Amino acid sequence: MKGKYIIDPDITKAETLPSSFYKDSDIFNEVKSKIFLKSWQWVGDSDLLKYKNSVHPLTILKDYLNEPIILTKDENEEIHCLTNICTHRGNILVFEPGKSKKITCMYHGRRFNNIGEFEFMPEFSDAQDFPRLCDNLHKFPMIKWGKLLFAGLNPIFNFQKVIDKMNERIDFLPIDKFNPDHSLSKNFTINAHWALYCDNYLEGFHIPFVHKGLNEVLDYNVYKTETYDYCNLQIGYSEDNKDVFDLPRNHIDFGKNVAAYYYWVFPNMMFNFYPWGLSINIVKPVNDSLTRVSFRSYVYDESKLNRGAGNQLQKVEEEDEFVVENVHNGLRSSFYKAGRFSPKREQGVHHFHRLISEFMNK
């Protein structure tokens, strides 16, 4: 039955998602409601709202979800995430970032405060049972991690538990002091299905074959993957203690030469921690053959840039894109149906496919 996927929990027996998942446009559209609208998304950082009574409009996953939101900071400096849609006739409310205590619709004058509560509407004195709760702006759940901001659309899992899991490894890093570096932030367009980009990210199996430079930095023999409920971790180790984390004595990995922690969060977010800071990859579906990937970098120690596993990120990205686009084209074959997982090297991909099947089968 279309939309029903069975991924054996035993990786030694399991087959991958069928090729139809990657090339059926109806399935691609179904993913929107079954996966992405039930997820959390990174929406930026608190630097977008530097002052009290600030507003900042954004669109979550432009060209796919196209969900208009407003980030606001109120009088008490609390940050909120609101719909950017007027509850009267659906007009967009805020077009530019700025300072404002009130949010007023330019179409018919409906007004809200900056925490989304309805305040005033002209020519509605005769309306019965007005205003109602639904006349307030919809408020999305929001979680702040250091400077990073995450909004839940209609989430079915607890994102704070995901952060707590990541903090078990990286809470020694002062994430709240990481500073955005726009010179390192880039956008890439890939002619491939979004899930193929995630498949590729989620295994180190291809590193010796695709990333010759990165393979010289990482010790492939001890490369490790750990899976959790809605995220997983790949740990890249170095053969020596050069360009690695300075881990505290009580750290679970103390004494190991950790060059990078690669966290993936379902369905489309990657958080790559290096000794110099953090590179975030957000995978943005456009259609079943086109994906955009946004790299956003936050630097903590500039002296460690351009070294180790966190060096030449664009070169690594270009190598990944070449492979992902080739796989995308290969899956269009009438003679490829599904593959198998390497039990030793593809636990992360297996975990991803299991989550997709769980969400799509509901």
BALOBA-1460 file (C-alpha; in Angstrom, 3 decimals):
// residues 362
<rec num="1" residu="m" x="0.000" y="0.000" z="0.000"/>
<rec num="2" residu="k" x="1.369" y="3.420" z="-0.934"/>
<rec num="3" residu="g" x="2.657" y="5.325" z="2.062"/>
<rec num="4" residu="k" x="3.229" y="2.180" z="4.122"/>
<rec num="5" residu="y" x="6.850" y="1.368" z="4.829"/>
<rec num="6" residu="i" x="8.332" y="-1.522" z="6.754"/>
<rec num="7" residu="i" x="11.951" y="-1.132" z="7.897"/>
<rec num="8" residu="d" x="13.019" y="-4.136" z="9.930"/>
<rec num="9" residu="p" x="14.322" y="-3.031" z="13.357"/>
<rec num="10" residu="d" x="17.087" y="-5.600" z="12.952"/>
<rec num="11" residu="i" x="19.643" y="-3.839" z="10.763"/>
<rec num="12" residu="t" x="21.205" y="-7.155" z="9.767"/>
<rec num="13" residu="k" x="17.936" y="-8.061" z="8.035"/>
<rec num="14" residu="a" x="16.570" y="-4.663" z="7.033"/>
<rec num="15" residu="e" x="16.153" y="-3.180" z="3.569"/>
<rec num="16" residu="t" x="16.305" y="0.543" z="2.863"/>
<rec num="17" residu="l" x="13.324" y="2.684" z="1.938"/>
<rec num="18" residu="p" x="12.029" y="1.749" z="-1.516"/>
<rec num="19" residu="s" x="13.124" y="3.892" z="-4.445"/>
<rec num="20" residu="s" x="9.507" y="5.060" z="-4.831"/>
<rec num="21" residu="f" x="9.899" y="7.154" z="-1.672"/>
<rec num="22" residu="y" x="12.488" y="9.290" z="-3.450"/>
<rec num="23" residu="k" x="10.802" y="9.673" z="-6.832"/>
<rec num="24" residu="d" x="7.035" y="9.793" z="-6.242"/>
<rec num="25" residu="s" x="5.804" y="13.417" z="-6.143"/>
<rec num="26" residu="d" x="2.651" y="12.426" z="-4.245"/>
<rec num="27" residu="i" x="4.761" y="10.862" z="-1.506"/>
<rec num="28" residu="f" x="6.956" y="13.973" z="-1.431"/>
<rec num="29" residu="n" x="3.860" y="16.084" z="-0.763"/>
<rec num="30" residu="e" x="2.581" y="13.635" z="1.841"/>
<rec num="31" residu="v" x="5.862" y="14.020" z="3.730"/>
<rec num="32" residu="k" x="4.994" y="17.690" z="4.251"/>
<rec num="33" residu="s" x="2.039" y="16.945" z="6.519"/>
<rec num="34" residu="k" x="3.205" y="13.663" z="8.011"/>
<rec num="35" residu="i" x="6.792" y="14.639" z="8.853"/>
<rec num="36" residu="f" x="7.687" y="18.309" z="8.482"/>
<rec num="37" residu="l" x="4.538" y="19.811" z="9.986"/>
<rec num="38" residu="k" x="5.095" y="17.568" z="13.012"/>
<rec num="39" residu="s" x="8.710" y="18.607" z="13.468"/>
<rec num="40" residu="w" x="10.837" y="21.324" z="15.030"/>
<rec num="41" residu="q" x="12.760" y="23.774" z="12.883"/>
<rec num="42" residu="w" x="15.697" y="26.073" z="13.527"/>
<rec num="43" residu="v" x="14.518" y="29.649" z="12.945"/>
<rec num="44" residu="g" x="17.655" y="31.659" z="13.679"/>
<rec num="45" residu="d" x="19.202" y="33.103" z="16.805"/>
<rec num="46" residu="s" x="18.466" y="35.693" z="19.457"/>
<rec num="47" residu="d" x="20.692" y="38.259" z="17.709"/>
<rec num="48" residu="l" x="17.752" y="38.802" z="15.346"/>
<rec num="49" residu="l" x="15.967" y="40.515" z="18.256"/>
<rec num="50" residu="k" x="18.494" y="42.725" z="20.004"/>
<rec num="51" residu="y" x="16.030" y="45.155" z="21.589"/>
<rec num="52" residu="k" x="12.809" y="45.093" z="23.567"/>
<rec num="53" residu="n" x="9.670" y="45.272" z="21.442"/>
<rec num="54" residu="s" x="11.458" y="43.949" z="18.357"/>
<rec num="55" residu="v" x="9.765" y="42.031" z="15.550"/>
<rec num="56" residu="h" x="11.411" y="39.891" z="12.867"/>
<rec num="57" residu="p" x="9.400" y="38.130" z="10.105"/>
<rec num="58" residu="l" x="10.619" y="34.830" z="8.659"/>
<rec num="59" residu="t" x="9.349" y="32.008" z="6.476"/>
<rec num="60" residu="i" x="9.881" y="28.437" z="7.649"/>
<rec num="61" residu="l" x="11.097" y="26.247" z="4.758"/>
<rec num="62" residu="k" x="10.362" y="28.666" z="1.938"/>
<rec num="63" residu="d" x="9.064" y="26.957" z="-1.227"/>
<rec num="64" residu="y" x="7.978" y="23.899" z="0.763"/>
<rec num="65" residu="l" x="6.086" y="24.586" z="3.997"/>
<rec num="66" residu="n" x="6.047" y="28.333" z="3.283"/>
<rec num="67" residu="e" x="4.973" y="28.980" z="6.878"/>
<rec num="68" residu="p" x="5.104" y="32.729" z="7.689"/>
<rec num="69" residu="i" x="6.110" y="33.503" z="11.280"/>
<rec num="70" residu="i" x="7.105" y="36.508" z="13.371"/>
<rec num="71" residu="l" x="9.738" y="36.373" z="16.092"/>
<rec num="72" residu="t" x="9.015" y="39.004" z="18.732"/>
<rec num="73" residu="k" x="10.716" y="40.205" z="21.907"/>
<rec num="74" residu="d" x="8.318" y="41.697" z="24.436"/>
<rec num="75" residu="e" x="8.752" y="44.319" z="27.154"/>
<rec num="76" residu="n" x="10.158" y="41.659" z="29.510"/>
<rec num="77" residu="e" x="12.657" y="40.513" z="26.845"/>
<rec num="78" residu="e" x="10.895" y="37.183" z="26.394"/>
<rec num="79" residu="i" x="11.002" y="35.842" z="22.823"/>
<rec num="80" residu="h" x="7.843" y="34.561" z="21.140"/>
<rec num="81" residu="c" x="7.115" y="32.867" z="17.832"/>
<rec num="82" residu="l" x="3.798" y="33.869" z="16.278"/>
<rec num="83" residu="t" x="2.024" y="33.271" z="13.006"/>
<rec num="84" residu="n" x="2.500" y="36.158" z="10.590"/>
<rec num="85" residu="i" x="-1.079" y="35.760" z="9.340"/>
<rec num="86" residu="c" x="-3.875" y="38.112" z="10.355"/>
<rec num="87" residu="t" x="-6.777" y="36.246" z="11.937"/>
<rec num="88" residu="h" x="-9.282" y="38.381" z="10.003"/>
<rec num="89" residu="r" x="-8.647" y="37.603" z="6.335"/>
<rec num="90" residu="g" x="-5.208" y="35.974" z="6.299"/>
<rec num="91" residu="n" x="-3.111" y="38.978" z="5.273"/>
<rec num="92" residu="i" x="0.620" y="38.976" z="5.987"/>
<rec num="93" residu="l" x="1.182" y="41.252" z="8.980"/>
<rec num="94" residu="v" x="4.879" y="42.120" z="9.235"/>
<rec num="95" residu="f" x="7.131" y="42.642" z="6.226"/>
<rec num="96" residu="e" x="10.349" y="44.042" z="7.711"/>
<rec num="97" residu="p" x="12.317" y="43.635" z="10.962"/>
<rec num="98" residu="g" x="12.078" y="46.533" z="13.381"/>
<rec num="99" residu="k" x="10.790" y="47.794" z="16.722"/>
<rec num="100" residu="s" x="7.090" y="47.748" z="17.510"/>
<rec num="101" residu="k" x="4.951" y="47.271" z="20.603"/>
<rec num="102" residu="k" x="1.928" y="46.564" z="18.406"/>
<rec num="103" residu="i" x="1.302" y="44.447" z="15.318"/>
<rec num="104" residu="t" x="-1.274" y="46.110" z="13.074"/>
<rec num="105" residu="c" x="-2.640" y="44.661" z="9.854"/>
<rec num="106" residu="m" x="-2.270" y="47.115" z="6.982"/>
<rec num="107" residu="y" x="-5.337" y="45.621" z="5.232"/>
<rec num="108" residu="h" x="-8.199" y="46.400" z="7.667"/>
<rec num="109" residu="g" x="-6.472" y="47.666" z="10.815"/>
<rec num="110" residu="r" x="-6.773" y="44.643" z="13.106"/>
<rec num="111" residu="r" x="-4.283" y="45.098" z="15.950"/>
<rec num="112" residu="f" x="-2.418" y="42.716" z="18.249"/>
<rec num="113" residu="n" x="0.167" y="43.209" z="20.970"/>
<rec num="114" residu="n" x="3.620" y="41.726" z="20.464"/>
<rec num="115" residu="i" x="2.785" y="38.520" z="22.299"/>
<rec num="116" residu="g" x="-0.005" y="37.870" z="19.800"/>
<rec num="117" residu="e" x="-3.090" y="38.881" z="21.792"/>
<rec num="118" residu="f" x="-5.944" y="40.529" z="19.877"/>
<rec num="119" residu="e" x="-6.493" y="44.150" z="20.937"/>
<rec num="120" residu="f" x="-8.660" y="46.044" z="18.452"/>
<rec num="121" residu="m" x="-10.620" y="45.773" z="15.200"/>
<rec num="122" residu="p" x="-12.505" y="48.652" z="13.554"/>
<rec num="123" residu="e" x="-16.085" y="48.220" z="12.297"/>
<rec num="124" residu="f" x="-16.726" y="45.080" z="14.366"/>
<rec num="125" residu="s" x="-18.965" y="46.527" z="17.091"/>
<rec num="126" residu="d" x="-21.965" y="44.587" z="15.765"/>
<rec num="127" residu="a" x="-20.170" y="41.244" z="15.503"/>
<rec num="128" residu="q" x="-21.510" y="38.686" z="17.960"/>
<rec num="129" residu="d" x="-19.312" y="36.431" z="20.065"/>
<rec num="130" residu="f" x="-16.267" y="38.556" z="19.211"/>
<rec num="131" residu="p" x="-13.389" y="38.436" z="19.888"/>
<rec num="132" residu="r" x="-12.743" y="34.759" z="20.527"/>
<rec num="133" residu="l" x="-9.509" y="32.928" z="21.408"/>
<rec num="134" residu="c" x="-9.014" y="32.146" z="17.729"/>
<rec num="135" residu="d" x="-8.766" y="35.887" z="17.048"/>
<rec num="136" residu="n" x="-5.400" y="35.897" z="18.815"/>
<rec num="137" residu="l" x="-2.369" y="35.081" z="16.702"/>
<rec num="138" residu="h" x="-1.374" y="31.436" z="16.798"/>
<rec num="139" residu="k" x="1.637" y="30.974" z="19.059"/>
<rec num="140" residu="f" x="4.166" y="28.289" z="18.175"/>
<rec num="141" residu="p" x="6.096" y="26.498" z="20.909"/>
<rec num="142" residu="m" x="9.640" y="27.827" z="21.069"/>
<rec num="143" residu="i" x="12.832" y="26.549" z="22.657"/>
<rec num="144" residu="k" x="16.047" y="28.531" z="23.075"/>
<rec num="145" residu="w" x="19.410" y="26.735" z="23.218"/>
<rec num="146" residu="g" x="22.186" y="29.214" z="23.844"/>
<rec num="147" residu="k" x="21.478" y="31.806" z="21.156"/>
<rec num="148" residu="l" x="19.757" y="29.294" z="18.887"/>
<rec num="149" residu="l" x="15.974" y="29.432" z="18.445"/>
<rec num="150" residu="f" x="13.723" y="26.521" z="17.480"/>
<rec num="151" residu="a" x="10.009" y="26.606" z="16.678"/>
<rec num="152" residu="g" x="7.665" y="23.655" z="16.812"/>
<rec num="153" residu="l" x="5.006" y="23.623" z="14.121"/>
<rec num="154" residu="n" x="2.715" y="20.859" z="15.363"/>
<rec num="155" residu="p" x="5.459" y="18.799" z="17.010"/>
<rec num="156" residu="i" x="4.883" y="15.292" z="18.278"/>
<rec num="157" residu="f" x="8.160" y="14.939" z="20.151"/>
<rec num="158" residu="n" x="9.861" y="16.862" z="22.939"/>
<rec num="159" residu="f" x="12.710" y="18.902" z="21.502"/>
<rec num="160" residu="q" x="14.101" y="19.751" z="24.924"/>
<rec num="161" residu="k" x="14.888" y="16.044" z="25.377"/>
<rec num="162" residu="v" x="16.850" y="16.176" z="22.119"/>
<rec num="163" residu="i" x="18.836" y="19.152" z="23.390"/>
<rec num="164" residu="d" x="19.415" y="17.389" z="26.701"/>
<rec num="165" residu="k" x="20.823" y="14.401" z="24.828"/>
<rec num="166" residu="m" x="23.199" y="16.617" z="22.832"/>
<rec num="167" residu="n" x="24.234" y="18.431" z="26.004"/>
<rec num="168" residu="e" x="25.451" y="15.154" z="27.475"/>
<rec num="169" residu="r" x="28.409" y="15.496" z="25.115"/>
<rec num="170" residu="i" x="28.799" y="19.194" z="24.362"/>
<rec num="171" residu="d" x="27.625" y="21.068" z="27.479"/>
<rec num="172" residu="f" x="31.265" y="21.944" z="28.246"/>
<rec num="173" residu="l" x="31.104" y="24.333" z="25.284"/>
<rec num="174" residu="p" x="29.777" y="27.879" z="25.993"/>
<rec num="175" residu="i" x="27.152" y="27.818" z="23.248"/>
<rec num="176" residu="d" x="25.660" y="31.103" z="24.443"/>
<rec num="177" residu="k" x="28.996" y="32.754" z="23.559"/>
<rec num="178" residu="f" x="29.186" y="31.377" z="20.019"/>
<rec num="179" residu="n" x="29.080" y="34.246" z="17.536"/>
<rec num="180" residu="p" x="27.603" y="34.015" z="14.032"/>
<rec num="181" residu="d" x="30.162" y="34.296" z="11.234"/>
<rec num="182" residu="h" x="28.350" y="35.332" z="8.069"/>
<rec num="183" residu="s" x="31.491" y="34.903" z="5.959"/>
<rec num="184" residu="l" x="31.330" y="31.157" z="6.647"/>
<rec num="185" residu="s" x="27.581" y="30.898" z="6.077"/>
<rec num="186" residu="k" x="26.533" y="29.690" z="2.630"/>
<rec num="187" residu="n" x="23.559" y="28.317" z="0.714"/>
<rec num="188" residu="f" x="23.766" y="25.371" z="-1.678"/>
<rec num="189" residu="t" x="21.318" y="24.061" z="-4.275"/>
<rec num="190" residu="i" x="21.335" y="20.322" z="-4.943"/>
<rec num="191" residu="n" x="19.519" y="18.527" z="-7.750"/>
<rec num="192" residu="a" x="18.389" y="15.660" z="-5.557"/>
<rec num="193" residu="h" x="15.726" y="14.547" z="-3.102"/>
<rec num="194" residu="w" x="16.160" y="16.013" z="0.396"/>
<rec num="195" residu="a" x="16.249" y="12.615" z="2.136"/>
<rec num="196" residu="l" x="19.208" y="11.492" z="0.019"/>
<rec num="197" residu="y" x="21.230" y="14.367" z="1.436"/>
<rec num="198" residu="c" x="20.366" y="13.130" z="4.948"/>
<rec num="199" residu="d" x="21.143" y="9.518" z="4.001"/>
<rec num="200" residu="n" x="24.603" y="10.587" z="2.905"/>
<rec num="201" residu="y" x="25.231" y="12.698" z="6.020"/>
<rec num="202" residu="l" x="24.204" y="9.888" z="8.340"/>
<rec num="203" residu="e" x="27.042" y="7.498" z="7.562"/>
<rec num="204" residu="g" x="30.797" y="7.740" z="7.585"/>
<rec num="205" residu="f" x="30.983" y="4.707" z="5.297"/>
<rec num="206" residu="h" x="31.696" y="6.891" z="2.249"/>
<rec num="207" residu="i" x="34.457" y="8.996" z="3.828"/>
<rec num="208" residu="p" x="37.466" y="6.954" z="2.578"/>
<rec num="209" residu="f" x="35.987" y="6.825" z="-0.920"/>
<rec num="210" residu="v" x="34.586" y="10.338" z="-1.344"/>
<rec num="211" residu="h" x="36.468" y="12.603" z="1.077"/>
<rec num="212" residu="k" x="40.170" y="11.946" z="0.693"/>
<rec num="213" residu="g" x="41.144" y="15.097" z="2.582"/>
<rec num="214" residu="l" x="38.774" y="14.483" z="5.480"/>
<rec num="215" residu="n" x="39.885" y="10.856" z="5.647"/>
<rec num="216" residu="e" x="43.440" y="12.026" z="6.320"/>
<rec num="217" residu="v" x="42.167" y="13.897" z="9.392"/>
<rec num="218" residu="l" x="39.754" y="11.327" z="10.824"/>
<rec num="219" residu="d" x="40.557" y="7.823" z="12.009"/>
<rec num="220" residu="y" x="37.996" y="5.845" z="10.014"/>
<rec num="221" residu="n" x="38.631" y="2.629" z="11.924"/>
<rec num="222" residu="v" x="37.165" y="4.059" z="15.142"/>
<rec num="223" residu="y" x="34.481" y="6.298" z="13.596"/>
<rec num="224" residu="k" x="31.385" y="5.805" z="15.745"/>
<rec num="225" residu="t" x="27.592" y="6.226" z="15.428"/>
<rec num="226" residu="e" x="25.110" y="6.352" z="18.322"/>
<rec num="227" residu="t" x="21.322" y="6.536" z="17.820"/>
<rec num="228" residu="y" x="18.746" y="8.055" z="20.176"/>
<rec num="229" residu="d" x="15.000" y="8.712" z="19.955"/>
<rec num="230" residu="y" x="14.853" y="11.573" z="17.444"/>
<rec num="231" residu="c" x="18.503" y="12.313" z="16.863"/>
<rec num="232" residu="n" x="21.783" y="10.531" z="16.410"/>
<rec num="233" residu="l" x="25.470" y="11.222" z="16.781"/>
<rec num="234" residu="q" x="28.536" y="10.454" z="14.729"/>
<rec num="235" residu="i" x="31.888" y="10.932" z="16.432"/>
<rec num="236" residu="g" x="34.944" y="11.645" z="14.343"/>
<rec num="237" residu="y" x="38.226" y="10.772" z="16.061"/>
<rec num="238" residu="s" x="41.707" y="11.909" z="15.117"/>
<rec num="239" residu="e" x="44.718" y="9.599" z="15.106"/>
<rec num="240" residu="d" x="46.616" y="12.099" z="17.262"/>
<rec num="241" residu="n" x="45.787" y="14.878" z="19.714"/>
<rec num="242" residu="k" x="46.119" y="17.655" z="17.139"/>
<rec num="243" residu="d" x="43.030" y="19.792" z="16.390"/>
<rec num="244" residu="v" x="40.779" y="17.977" z="18.846"/>
<rec num="245" residu="f" x="38.508" y="19.067" z="21.699"/>
<rec num="246" residu="d" x="40.021" y="19.870" z="25.067"/>
<rec num="247" residu="l" x="37.588" y="17.720" z="27.030"/>
<rec num="248" residu="p" x="37.099" y="18.128" z="30.799"/>
<rec num="249" residu="r" x="38.121" y="15.248" z="33.058"/>
<rec num="250" residu="n" x="34.523" y="14.288" z="33.868"/>
<rec num="251" residu="h" x="33.564" y="14.064" z="30.184"/>
<rec num="252" residu="i" x="32.404" y="10.694" z="28.839"/>
<rec num="253" residu="d" x="35.012" y="10.911" z="26.059"/>
<rec num="254" residu="f" x="37.895" y="12.231" z="28.166"/>
<rec num="255" residu="g" x="41.200" y="10.821" z="26.969"/>
<rec num="256" residu="k" x="39.933" y="10.315" z="23.396"/>
<rec num="257" residu="n" x="41.004" y="12.413" z="20.428"/>
<rec num="258" residu="v" x="37.596" y="13.738" z="19.368"/>
<rec num="259" residu="a" x="37.870" y="15.938" z="16.277"/>
<rec num="260" residu="a" x="34.129" y="16.447" z="15.676"/>
<rec num="261" residu="y" x="30.687" y="15.688" z="17.047"/>
<rec num="262" residu="y" x="28.147" y="15.389" z="14.221"/>
<rec num="263" residu="y" x="24.568" y="15.552" z="15.504"/>
<rec num="264" residu="w" x="21.552" y="15.004" z="13.275"/>
<rec num="265" residu="v" x="18.004" y="15.839" z="14.431"/>
<rec num="266" residu="f" x="14.963" y="14.437" z="12.666"/>
<rec num="267" residu="p" x="14.057" y="15.223" z="10.025"/>
<rec num="268" residu="n" x="16.431" y="17.785" z="8.495"/>
<rec num="269" residu="m" x="18.849" y="19.482" z="10.918"/>
<rec num="270" residu="m" x="22.566" y="18.864" z="11.436"/>
<rec num="271" residu="f" x="24.709" y="20.358" z="14.202"/>
<rec num="272" residu="n" x="28.428" y="19.892" z="13.567"/>
<rec num="273" residu="f" x="30.584" y="20.779" z="16.555"/>
<rec num="274" residu="y" x="34.283" y="21.402" z="15.978"/>
<rec num="275" residu="p" x="36.980" y="22.794" z="18.286"/>
<rec num="276" residu="w" x="36.389" y="26.188" z="16.634"/>
<rec num="277" residu="g" x="32.601" y="26.214" z="17.092"/>
<rec num="278" residu="l" x="29.453" y="25.049" z="15.307"/>
<rec num="279" residu="s" x="28.288" y="24.602" z="11.728"/>
<rec num="280" residu="i" x="24.538" y="24.112" z="11.307"/>
<rec num="281" residu="n" x="23.168" y="22.481" z="8.140"/>
<rec num="282" residu="i" x="19.455" y="22.910" z="7.446"/>
<rec num="283" residu="v" x="18.106" y="20.728" z="4.640"/>
<rec num="284" residu="k" x="15.226" y="22.431" z="2.825"/>
<rec num="285" residu="p" x="13.073" y="20.423" z="0.395"/>
<rec num="286" residu="v" x="11.819" y="22.261" z="-2.699"/>
<rec num="287" residu="n" x="10.504" y="19.431" z="-4.862"/>
<rec num="288" residu="d" x="11.263" y="15.728" z="-5.254"/>
<rec num="289" residu="s" x="14.344" y="16.565" z="-7.335"/>
<rec num="290" residu="l" x="15.567" y="19.799" z="-5.761"/>
<rec num="291" residu="t" x="16.901" y="20.643" z="-2.315"/>
<rec num="292" residu="r" x="18.488" y="23.696" z="-0.736"/>
<rec num="293" residu="v" x="20.961" y="23.365" z="2.122"/>
<rec num="294" residu="s" x="21.812" y="26.319" z="4.341"/>
<rec num="295" residu="f" x="25.121" y="26.344" z="6.239"/>
<rec num="296" residu="r" x="25.188" y="28.708" z="9.224"/>
<rec num="297" residu="s" x="28.401" y="28.979" z="11.243"/>
<rec num="298" residu="y" x="28.964" y="30.087" z="14.839"/>
<rec num="299" residu="v" x="32.551" y="30.622" z="15.929"/>
<rec num="300" residu="y" x="33.898" y="30.308" z="19.460"/>
<rec num="301" residu="d" x="37.669" y="30.046" z="18.945"/>
<rec num="302" residu="e" x="38.881" y="31.753" z="15.751"/>
<rec num="303" residu="s" x="42.420" y="30.450" z="16.288"/>
<rec num="304" residu="k" x="41.190" y="26.930" z="15.481"/>
<rec num="305" residu="l" x="39.451" y="27.789" z="12.206"/>
<rec num="306" residu="n" x="40.689" y="26.163" z="8.975"/>
<rec num="307" residu="r" x="42.148" y="23.225" z="10.832"/>
<rec num="308" residu="g" x="41.236" y="19.605" z="11.453"/>
<rec num="309" residu="a" x="37.858" y="18.076" z="10.690"/>
<rec num="310" residu="g" x="36.247" y="21.518" z="10.513"/>
<rec num="311" residu="n" x="38.480" y="22.643" z="7.656"/>
<rec num="312" residu="q" x="37.494" y="22.909" z="3.964"/>
<rec num="313" residu="l" x="33.780" y="22.461" z="4.649"/>
<rec num="314" residu="q" x="32.846" y="23.733" z="1.193"/>
<rec num="315" residu="k" x="35.119" y="21.169" z="-0.485"/>
<rec num="316" residu="v" x="33.512" y="18.387" z="1.559"/>
<rec num="317" residu="e" x="30.070" y="19.754" z="0.662"/>
<rec num="318" residu="e" x="30.852" y="19.782" z="-3.054"/>
<rec num="319" residu="e" x="32.080" y="16.174" z="-2.867"/>
<rec num="320" residu="d" x="28.878" y="15.172" z="-1.065"/>
<rec num="321" residu="e" x="26.694" y="16.972" z="-3.608"/>
<rec num="322" residu="f" x="28.325" y="15.137" z="-6.499"/>
<rec num="323" residu="v" x="27.566" y="11.753" z="-4.907"/>
<rec num="324" residu="v" x="24.044" y="12.646" z="-3.758"/>
<rec num="325" residu="e" x="23.048" y="13.897" z="-7.208"/>
<rec num="326" residu="n" x="24.403" y="10.717" z="-8.783"/>
<rec num="327" residu="v" x="22.420" y="8.562" z="-6.359"/>
<rec num="328" residu="h" x="19.308" y="10.614" z="-7.098"/>
<rec num="329" residu="n" x="19.740" y="9.922" z="-10.821"/>
<rec num="330" residu="g" x="20.481" y="6.260" z="-10.207"/>
<rec num="331" residu="l" x="17.282" y="5.803" z="-8.204"/>
<rec num="332" residu="r" x="15.303" y="6.816" z="-11.298"/>
<rec num="333" residu="s" x="16.225" y="3.467" z="-12.805"/>
<rec num="334" residu="s" x="13.367" y="1.003" z="-13.261"/>
<rec num="335" residu="f" x="15.620" y="-1.759" z="-12.005"/>
<rec num="336" residu="y" x="16.574" y="-0.463" z="-8.549"/>
<rec num="337" residu="k" x="14.014" y="-1.118" z="-5.814"/>
<rec num="338" residu="a" x="15.841" y="-1.053" z="-2.458"/>
<rec num="339" residu="g" x="19.220" y="-1.826" z="-0.897"/>
<rec num="340" residu="r" x="20.641" y="-3.250" z="2.314"/>
<rec num="341" residu="f" x="22.369" y="-1.579" z="5.263"/>
<rec num="342" residu="s" x="25.902" y="-2.171" z="6.454"/>
<rec num="343" residu="p" x="25.296" y="-3.243" z="10.089"/>
<rec num="344" residu="k" x="28.685" y="-1.798" z="11.037"/>
<rec num="345" residu="r" x="28.604" y="1.509" z="9.164"/>
<rec num="346" residu="e" x="25.017" y="2.530" z="8.391"/>
<rec num="347" residu="q" x="23.241" y="2.564" z="11.746"/>
<rec num="348" residu="g" x="22.394" y="6.236" z="11.285"/>
<rec num="349" residu="v" x="20.733" y="5.709" z="7.898"/>
<rec num="350" residu="h" x="18.791" y="2.748" z="9.281"/>
<rec num="351" residu="h" x="17.643" y="4.922" z="12.196"/>
<rec num="352" residu="f" x="16.502" y="7.664" z="9.782"/>
<rec num="353" residu="h" x="14.544" y="5.219" z="7.619"/>
<rec num="354" residu="r" x="12.913" y="3.734" z="10.694"/>
<rec num="355" residu="l" x="11.742" y="7.190" z="11.794"/>
<rec num="356" residu="i" x="10.424" y="7.984" z="8.319"/>
<rec num="357" residu="s" x="8.451" y="4.737" z="8.298"/>
<rec num="358" residu="e" x="7.091" y="5.479" z="11.782"/>
<rec num="359" residu="f" x="5.838" y="8.940" z="10.792"/>
<rec num="360" residu="m" x="4.572" y="7.982" z="7.343"/>
<rec num="361" residu="n" x="2.633" y="4.962" z="8.616"/>
<rec num="362" residu="k" x="0.570" y="6.962" z="11.123"/>
